[in-house]
Amino acid sequence: MNSTKAMGLLAACLAGGITFTCAAQAAQVEVHDPVMAKDGARYYVFSTGPGITFYSSADMKDWVPEGRVFAGEPAWAKRVAPLFDGHVWAPDVVRHDGKFLLYYSVSSFGKNTSGIGVTVNKTLDPRSPDYRWEDKGMVLQSLPNRDEWNAIDPAVIADKAGNGWMAFGSFWGGLKLVRLDASWTRPAEPQQWHTIATRAPTLTPAGEAAPQEVEAPFIFKKGDWYYLFASWGLCCQKEKSTYHVVVGRARDVTGPYLDKDGKDMAKGGGTLVVKGNRNWIGVGHNSAYTFDGRDVLVLHAYETADRYQQKLKVLDIGWDSAGWPTVDPAQLDSYQSRLLPAR
């Protein structure tokens, strides 16, 4: 069921009061590479899509569409990625210095002709008089023949001293980490770069994707630890998708990030957090948050019963006695988002 048909069905159900039938057929939220933030009493999820699509919710279950961040596309996108098709990839949203910073990627599938940009807003509420995105342009760029890494999938975190760091990367030479300047919109000088995760890196012809299946870093601070989540496997392949989430942890934001067996993620390590089941495959590209004392893992999964369409999942994070994150895989089935009509 496509989103237009689903919204029409939901509107008809609500108008007619057919609650039981509607509950069985209500549309879920279709997102890819979801990230979340809270502004006031509402949660906001941003997703890969034309101009970056986003939704809001009061409870992380019932969501309303809020449109898109870019009315068109970033002005610099096609200069950096000539094959860019209007779909802005893999956003990340953080709050810094009283503003929301929304990072995003422009690229084309299987290429490292890519760039990461950032746009800034005082609020996430489109109904606020202060709502206006101001694009700050490109943060960093990757080029074939120059870089054995890919400038997509940004995720930004503050270290214990309040310094901003951006993790990013996909395939090629793995996941990287770079320190940001005080504005969090450019790399700090002198530049500090670190490799935080790889999977048996191999050299490939310029411009071709290297075979190590690792991408989508997200660093989450809990207590004295930094936890590096990453997605292994293939996304976007329908029934052949093999995406799943792994983790390692470090005392310092720059690593080394070790898995449960003590293996460095920069040398292929990673402990499984969650993988798919027969109903939900391609589980990954996660983000992680603490909201009002509740730790959650936000990710997408492909629904087998709906021709492998990507759907939003919000799973509770527990912690074992050794301080490792745990997720109940049964929540892949029990969590069901609901797409409501636009406000």
C-alpha positions, 0 to 999 in steps of 0.5 A: 500500500503506498502512502497516498492510498494509506492516508486516504484509507485512514481518513475514511476510517476516522470519518466513518468510525470503523475502528476495528477494521482500521486498526488492522489496516492503518498505515505505518510510517515509512522511513529510511535511516531515521533520526529523532529529536524532541522539541517541546512536547513533540518528537520529530523523526527525519528520514532519507527522502526528497528534501528530507521528509519528517514527521512529528508525534506526541508519543513516538507511536502516532505520527503526522507528516510535516513535509520536507526540510528542503523545498527543492534541494541543497544548492551545492548538491549537484556540483559535488555529486553530479548524479544526485537525484533529489533524495537527500540521504541519512540525516542526523539532528542534534541541538547545539548552542540553542539551535537544531543542526540537521546534517545530511548527505548528497551522493549517488548509490555505490559512489563516493562522490559525496558530501555532507552538509548542515542546515540550522533552525531555532525550532523543529516546529513548522508552526512556530514563527521562528521556524526557518532552515538556514543551510550552512553548506558543505561540511566535508566531501569525498572524492574518487582517486583521493579518498578511500572513504565515503562522506555520507551517514553523518552522526554528531556527538559531544564529548565529555568536554563539550567538543563536537565530533562527527562520525560518518562513512559507508563501505570503502575504508570504513567509518571515520571520526573528525573533530568539529569546530565551535560552530559544529559546521566545519572540521576543527583546525588542525584537523583530527581524523580517526578510523573507528570501524572497518571490515577487512578493508580492500582496495578497489578501482577508483569510484567503485564501492569497496566490499566491506559492508559497514556504514551508518555509525551512531555514537551514544554516550551512557555513563562513562562509556561511548557506544558505537553502533554500526550497520553491517550487511546490505540495505535497500535490496528488498528480500536480499537485504542483510542489514543488522546492527552491531556495537562496540564501546570505548572510554574515549570518543575517539576509541578504540571501540571494542566489542564484547570479545575485546576485538577492536571495531577498527579491525573488524570487531562488533557485537550483535545488537539486533537482526531481522526476523522473517517478518522484518528484514534489513534492520538497521541504520539506527540512532539511539537516545535517552528521552525522559529516562527511557533509552530507545533505539530508532531504526528502519526495517523492511516489512515482508508482508508489504513488499519489503517497504521500509517502516519505522521501529522504536525499540527499548534499550536495556542494559545487561550487568556488564553495561552492554545494550540489549534489545528485545527482538520481539519488539520488531513485531510489537512496535507498530507506528501509525500514520495520521493525517497531517495537522 
